[in-house]
């Protein structure tokens, strides 16, 4: 579950950022979906090992579905990384006033001042970097799951 650490750090960076703020909910949705897929894949793999002696055909089906779920985790992480990066950059550009000239705060709380545009940009870059790290870890996790299946 080490993939969750960079995603949680990304969500924190987004929630603290005054110009992206509550759009960090996309990352929380990603965490929940990835967690569900990962748990489902692990359960299917463990169950396939238990059932292999009693029902080999069911064990094979469970192994195949575990492989599909491991691949789905990578695809979902890549999809969420691309979509959230585009949304975050777009929202930041609109809210910070880079495109319109008029800034708007997107958080109901103020941890970082609105005038600190540089820190807001750095937080946005860190959030996207943490999502890319999570994507790399998802591919590493896929390799580990595939080794456990064989």
Backbone as CSV, one residue per row, in Angstrom:
resi,resn,N_x,N_y,N_z,CA_x,CA_y,CA_z,C_x,C_y,C_z
1,UNK,0.810,-1.191,0.000,0.000,0.000,0.000,0.858,1.261,0.000
2,UNK,2.124,1.128,-0.334,3.021,2.273,-0.356,2.681,3.258,-1.464
3,UNK,1.796,2.886,-2.376,1.347,3.812,-3.417,0.485,4.926,-2.824
4,UNK,-0.122,4.663,-1.671,-1.002,5.651,-1.055,-0.243,6.831,-0.454
5,UNK,0.996,6.622,-0.048,1.757,7.697,0.599,1.945,8.897,-0.331
6,UNK,2.431,8.716,-1.574,2.548,9.896,-2.438,1.195,10.501,-2.812
7,UNK,0.159,9.668,-2.888,-1.157,10.214,-3.210,-1.701,11.055,-2.056
8,UNK,-1.455,10.632,-0.836,-1.882,11.427,0.326,-1.098,12.736,0.383
9,UNK,0.198,12.672,0.113,1.013,13.897,0.084,0.545,14.843,-1.019
10,UNK,0.152,14.285,-2.160,-0.377,15.098,-3.246,-1.679,15.776,-2.826
11,UNK,-2.545,15.035,-2.159,-3.813,15.617,-1.696,-3.563,16.740,-0.689
12,UNK,-2.598,16.545,0.197,-2.281,17.593,1.181,-1.769,18.842,0.467
13,UNK,-0.882,18.659,-0.504,-0.372,19.814,-1.264,-1.510,20.558,-1.971
14,UNK,-2.479,19.811,-2.463,-3.586,20.451,-3.175,-4.538,21.169,-2.228
15,UNK,-4.843,20.556,-1.084,-5.766,21.193,-0.149,-5.182,22.452,0.475
16,UNK,-3.868,22.491,0.630,-3.211,23.665,1.220,-3.083,24.790,0.191
17,UNK,-3.005,24.443,-1.067,-2.839,25.423,-2.137,-4.095,26.294,-2.238
18,UNK,-3.961,27.609,-2.092,-5.163,28.454,-2.088,-5.865,28.538,-3.440
19,UNK,-5.172,28.256,-4.514,-5.781,28.391,-5.831,-6.297,27.072,-6.412
20,UNK,-5.976,25.950,-5.805,-6.504,24.667,-6.265,-7.481,24.127,-5.230
21,UNK,-7.071,24.144,-3.981,-7.933,23.854,-2.846,-8.764,22.600,-2.927
22,UNK,-10.049,22.779,-2.986,-10.978,21.654,-2.890,-10.981,20.746,-4.121
23,UNK,-10.272,21.127,-5.164,-10.144,20.230,-6.301,-9.219,19.056,-5.973
24,UNK,-8.633,19.070,-4.783,-7.868,17.925,-4.286,-8.756,16.725,-4.010
25,UNK,-10.060,16.925,-4.060,-10.998,15.813,-3.879,-10.795,14.778,-4.984
26,UNK,-10.367,15.202,-6.168,-10.069,14.248,-7.235,-9.027,13.237,-6.776
27,UNK,-8.031,13.698,-6.050,-6.986,12.801,-5.554,-7.539,11.870,-4.487
28,UNK,-8.436,12.355,-3.651,-9.060,11.471,-2.649,-9.901,10.390,-3.309
29,UNK,-10.594,10.734,-4.384,-11.358,9.731,-5.139,-10.407,8.707,-5.744
30,UNK,-9.281,9.170,-6.253,-8.276,8.259,-6.798,-7.774,7.306,-5.721
31,UNK,-7.514,7.811,-4.528,-7.033,6.970,-3.428,-8.039,5.875,-3.118
32,UNK,-9.304,6.236,-3.041,-10.345,5.249,-2.716,-10.449,4.185,-3.803
33,UNK,-10.443,4.583,-5.056,-10.574,3.620,-6.155,-9.359,2.704,-6.230
34,UNK,-8.157,3.269,-6.124,-6.937,2.461,-6.183,-6.886,1.498,-5.002
35,UNK,-7.300,1.947,-3.835,-7.326,1.090,-2.655,-8.275,-0.093,-2.858
36,UNK,-9.452,0.158,-3.411,-10.422,-0.919,-3.656,-9.894,-1.930,-4.673
37,UNK,-9.299,-1.441,-5.747,-8.759,-2.345,-6.778,-7.605,-3.165,-6.216
38,UNK,-6.733,-2.533,-5.445,-5.579,-3.228,-4.883,-6.012,-4.309,-3.894
39,UNK,-6.942,-3.985,-3.028,-7.431,-4.977,-2.067,-8.104,-6.141,-2.792
40,UNK,-8.890,-5.848,-3.809,-9.558,-6.894,-4.575,-8.546,-7.809,-5.263
41,UNK,-7.492,-7.234,-5.830,-6.468,-8.050,-6.496,-5.751,-8.947,-5.494
42,UNK,-5.390,-8.400,-4.324,-4.702,-9.217,-3.310,-5.584,-10.351,-2.811
43,UNK,-6.862,-10.082,-2.603,-7.780,-11.113,-2.116,-7.927,-12.221,-3.156
44,UNK,-8.033,-11.857,-4.410,-8.171,-12.873,-5.470,-6.917,-13.741,-5.580
45,UNK,-5.763,-13.127,-5.425,-4.518,-13.900,-5.515,-4.404,-14.863,-4.330
46,UNK,-4.692,-14.387,-3.126,-4.648,-15.269,-1.954,-5.663,-16.394,-2.076
47,UNK,-6.849,-16.069,-2.555,-7.891,-17.077,-2.705,-7.514,-18.111,-3.764
48,UNK,-6.812,-17.674,-4.806,-6.403,-18.627,-5.845,-5.396,-19.637,-5.300
49,UNK,-4.556,-19.211,-4.364,-3.601,-20.147,-3.754,-4.316,-21.150,-2.852
50,UNK,-5.354,-20.718,-2.160,-6.097,-21.615,-1.279,-6.938,-22.612,-2.058
51,UNK,-7.490,-22.192,-3.173,-8.416,-23.017,-3.937,-7.693,-23.912,-4.944
52,UNK,-6.428,-23.683,-5.177,-5.708,-24.374,-6.257,-5.751,-25.900,-6.127
53,UNK,-5.731,-26.435,-4.927,-5.755,-27.896,-4.758,-7.156,-28.461,-4.975
54,UNK,-8.164,-27.746,-4.548,-9.531,-28.240,-4.630,-10.149,-28.050,-6.007
55,UNK,-9.958,-26.886,-6.594,-10.613,-26.544,-7.847,-9.640,-25.777,-8.741
56,UNK,-8.864,-26.481,-9.549,-7.829,-25.818,-10.360,-8.392,-24.826,-11.385
57,UNK,-9.560,-25.115,-11.940,-10.111,-24.192,-12.939,-10.517,-22.866,-12.289
58,UNK,-11.068,-22.930,-11.088,-11.426,-21.702,-10.378,-10.165,-20.929,-9.984
59,UNK,-9.136,-21.644,-9.602,-7.875,-20.985,-9.249,-7.298,-20.250,-10.455
60,UNK,-7.401,-20.835,-11.631,-6.905,-20.181,-12.848,-7.702,-18.922,-13.158
61,UNK,-9.025,-19.011,-12.990,-9.865,-17.831,-13.231,-9.523,-16.713,-12.242
62,UNK,-9.277,-17.087,-11.000,-8.907,-16.084,-9.997,-7.555,-15.451,-10.306
63,UNK,-6.611,-16.278,-10.790,-5.302,-15.738,-11.167,-5.423,-14.768,-12.336
64,UNK,-6.239,-15.143,-13.335,-6.420,-14.264,-14.489,-7.080,-12.955,-14.080
65,UNK,-8.072,-13.034,-13.214,-8.728,-11.798,-12.778,-7.774,-10.956,-11.925
66,UNK,-6.887,-11.601,-11.167,-5.873,-10.861,-10.411,-4.923,-10.127,-11.335
67,UNK,-4.541,-10.767,-12.446,-3.677,-10.108,-13.432,-4.378,-8.920,-14.067
68,UNK,-5.659,-9.092,-14.366,-6.424,-8.000,-14.970,-6.540,-6.827,-13.996
69,UNK,-6.786,-7.135,-12.734,-6.897,-6.067,-11.742,-5.563,-5.364,-11.512
70,UNK,-4.468,-6.097,-11.582,-3.152,-5.473,-11.445,-2.899,-4.512,-12.607
71,UNK,-3.300,-4.916,-13.804,-3.159,-4.024,-14.958,-4.123,-2.843,-14.852
72,UNK,-5.331,-3.115,-14.341,-6.316,-2.043,-14.199,-5.849,-0.982,-13.208
73,UNK,-5.132,-1.404,-12.182,-4.603,-0.445,-11.214,-3.645,0.523,-11.891
74,UNK,-2.806,0.009,-12.769,-1.862,0.873,-13.484,-2.596,1.811,-14.444
75,UNK,-3.572,1.268,-15.150,-4.327,2.093,-16.100,-5.100,3.186,-15.366
76,UNK,-5.746,2.822,-14.266,-6.495,3.814,-13.495,-5.579,4.891,-12.912
77,UNK,-4.431,4.492,-12.424,-3.497,5.471,-11.876,-3.001,6.411,-12.972
78,UNK,-2.697,5.872,-14.150,-2.258,6.719,-15.261,-3.378,7.666,-15.689
79,UNK,-4.598,7.141,-15.769,-5.740,7.966,-16.149,-5.947,9.098,-15.154
80,UNK,-5.957,8.776,-13.861,-6.159,9.793,-12.843,-5.011,10.797,-12.818
81,UNK,-3.789,10.345,-13.046,-2.650,11.269,-13.053,-2.798,12.291,-14.168
82,UNK,-3.167,11.838,-15.339,-3.319,12.749,-16.477,-4.488,13.705,-16.259
83,UNK,-5.629,13.156,-15.878,-6.823,13.985,-15.708,-6.639,15.002,-14.577
84,UNK,-6.138,14.551,-13.432,-5.994,15.485,-12.315,-4.925,16.544,-12.602
85,UNK,-3.874,16.172,-13.308,-2.849,17.174,-13.648,-3.439,18.252,-14.560
86,UNK,-4.221,17.849,-15.539,-4.836,18.825,-16.443,-5.813,19.723,-15.681
87,UNK,-6.653,19.113,-14.847,-7.626,19.902,-14.076,-6.919,20.839,-13.102
88,UNK,-5.915,20.325,-12.393,-5.208,21.152,-11.419,-4.519,22.331,-12.076
89,UNK,-3.851,22.100,-13.183,-3.165,23.195,-13.876,-4.174,24.209,-14.405
90,UNK,-5.267,23.707,-14.982,-6.302,24.614,-15.487,-6.945,25.442,-14.392
91,UNK,-7.296,24.802,-13.296,-7.912,25.521,-12.173,-6.916,26.521,-11.591
92,UNK,-5.665,26.115,-11.452,-4.659,27.031,-10.893,-4.490,28.248,-11.789
93,UNK,-4.436,28.033,-13.105,-4.252,29.159,-14.030,-5.443,30.111,-13.984
94,UNK,-6.648,29.553,-13.889,-7.826,30.412,-13.819,-7.952,31.111,-12.471
95,UNK,-7.748,30.369,-11.398,-7.957,30.929,-10.062,-6.851,31.895,-9.648
96,UNK,-5.635,31.650,-10.095,-4.537,32.527,-9.682,-4.534,33.851,-10.433
97,UNK,-5.294,33.919,-11.488,-5.346,35.154,-12.258,-4.347,35.199,-13.387
98,UNK,-3.702,34.091,-13.686,-2.725,34.062,-14.779,-3.397,34.311,-16.122
99,UNK,-4.603,33.806,-16.301,-5.308,33.977,-17.565,-6.287,35.151,-17.538
100,UNK,-6.972,35.324,-16.434,-8.032,36.331,-16.380,-7.608,37.638,-15.735
101,UNK,-6.559,37.609,-14.933,-6.109,38.817,-14.241,-6.807,39.038,-12.911
102,UNK,-7.825,38.251,-12.618,-8.556,38.378,-11.351,-8.446,37.060,-10.599
103,UNK,-7.858,37.088,-9.402,-7.645,35.848,-8.657,-8.843,35.513,-7.787
104,UNK,-9.013,34.209,-7.556,-10.086,33.716,-6.695,-9.533,32.596,-5.836
105,UNK,-9.827,32.636,-4.552,-9.350,31.612,-3.627,-10.311,30.435,-3.684
106,UNK,-9.752,29.218,-3.774,-10.567,28.021,-3.920,-10.641,27.184,-2.648
107,UNK,-10.147,27.697,-1.539,-10.212,26.952,-0.280,-11.076,27.714,0.713
108,UNK,-11.807,26.997,1.548,-12.604,27.679,2.568,-11.766,28.138,3.765
109,UNK,-10.498,27.738,3.786,-9.594,28.100,4.866,-8.351,28.726,4.249
110,UNK,-7.585,29.431,5.044,-6.416,30.112,4.503,-5.183,29.730,5.314
111,UNK,-4.400,28.828,4.778,-3.144,28.444,5.404,-1.998,29.231,4.769
112,UNK,-2.054,29.382,3.460,-1.052,30.146,2.717,-1.741,31.381,2.167
113,UNK,-1.089,32.516,2.241,-1.717,33.751,1.774,-1.878,33.737,0.258
114,UNK,-2.862,34.473,-0.200,-3.169,34.521,-1.633,-2.074,35.218,-2.424
115,UNK,-1.365,36.121,-1.791,-0.354,36.893,-2.493,0.888,36.072,-2.825
116,UNK,1.064,34.935,-2.164,2.253,34.120,-2.362,2.046,33.167,-3.544
117,UNK,2.122,33.713,-4.739,1.877,32.949,-5.964,2.983,31.928,-6.222
118,UNK,4.210,32.235,-5.832,5.333,31.319,-6.045,5.167,30.049,-5.232
119,UNK,4.804,30.172,-3.968,4.589,28.999,-3.123,3.412,28.174,-3.629
120,UNK,2.398,28.827,-4.121,1.255,28.120,-4.687,1.668,27.304,-5.912
121,UNK,2.506,27.875,-6.746,3.003,27.165,-7.937,3.881,25.988,-7.529
122,UNK,4.720,26.182,-6.506,5.581,25.098,-6.020,4.742,23.954,-5.462
123,UNK,3.691,24.278,-4.718,2.804,23.238,-4.195,2.127,22.470,-5.321
124,UNK,1.743,23.175,-6.378,1.124,22.518,-7.531,2.107,21.560,-8.203
125,UNK,3.350,21.990,-8.369,4.368,21.133,-8.981,4.644,19.914,-8.105
126,UNK,4.719,20.109,-6.791,4.924,18.975,-5.884,3.753,17.999,-5.928
127,UNK,2.536,18.513,-6.009,1.365,17.636,-6.080,1.411,16.770,-7.337
128,UNK,1.763,17.371,-8.452,1.854,16.607,-9.701,3.017,15.628,-9.640
129,UNK,4.132,16.030,-9.038,5.286,15.128,-8.899,4.927,13.922,-8.026
130,UNK,4.190,14.150,-6.940,3.767,13.028,-6.092,2.835,12.082,-6.845
131,UNK,2.007,12.607,-7.720,1.139,11.745,-8.513,1.938,10.915,-9.515
132,UNK,2.976,11.500,-10.080,3.844,10.744,-10.998,4.593,9.652,-10.233
133,UNK,5.036,9.957,-9.028,5.694,8.937,-8.190,4.721,7.800,-7.894
134,UNK,3.476,8.137,-7.612,2.459,7.104,-7.367,2.247,6.260,-8.610
135,UNK,2.307,6.867,-9.776,2.172,6.116,-11.027,3.322,5.131,-11.195
136,UNK,4.532,5.566,-10.907,5.691,4.668,-10.989,5.548,3.527,-9.996
137,UNK,5.105,3.840,-8.780,4.911,2.795,-7.770,3.802,1.824,-8.159
138,UNK,2.803,2.290,-8.897,1.739,1.393,-9.363,2.302,0.358,-10.333
139,UNK,3.218,0.779,-11.198,3.827,-0.179,-12.123,4.736,-1.158,-11.384
140,UNK,5.428,-0.683,-10.364,6.247,-1.580,-9.541,5.353,-2.594,-8.839
141,UNK,4.235,-2.125,-8.302,3.278,-2.994,-7.608,2.704,-4.037,-8.569
142,UNK,2.455,-3.639,-9.803,1.939,-4.575,-10.799,2.936,-5.708,-11.021
143,UNK,4.201,-5.375,-11.101,5.229,-6.401,-11.272,5.289,-7.343,-10.091
144,UNK,5.133,-6.796,-8.882,5.136,-7.645,-7.691,3.935,-8.578,-7.672
145,UNK,2.767,-8.070,-8.052,1.570,-8.919,-8.079,1.695,-10.020,-9.130
146,UNK,2.272,-9.683,-10.266,2.434,-10.697,-11.327,3.389,-11.803,-10.885
147,UNK,4.411,-11.447,-10.104,5.341,-12.474,-9.589,4.643,-13.376,-8.595
148,UNK,3.754,-12.806,-7.765,3.026,-13.619,-6.779,2.040,-14.555,-7.454
149,UNK,1.544,-14.179,-8.625,0.568,-15.011,-9.319,1.231,-16.248,-9.898
150,UNK,2.411,-16.086,-10.425,3.096,-17.210,-11.104,3.600,-18.258,-10.147
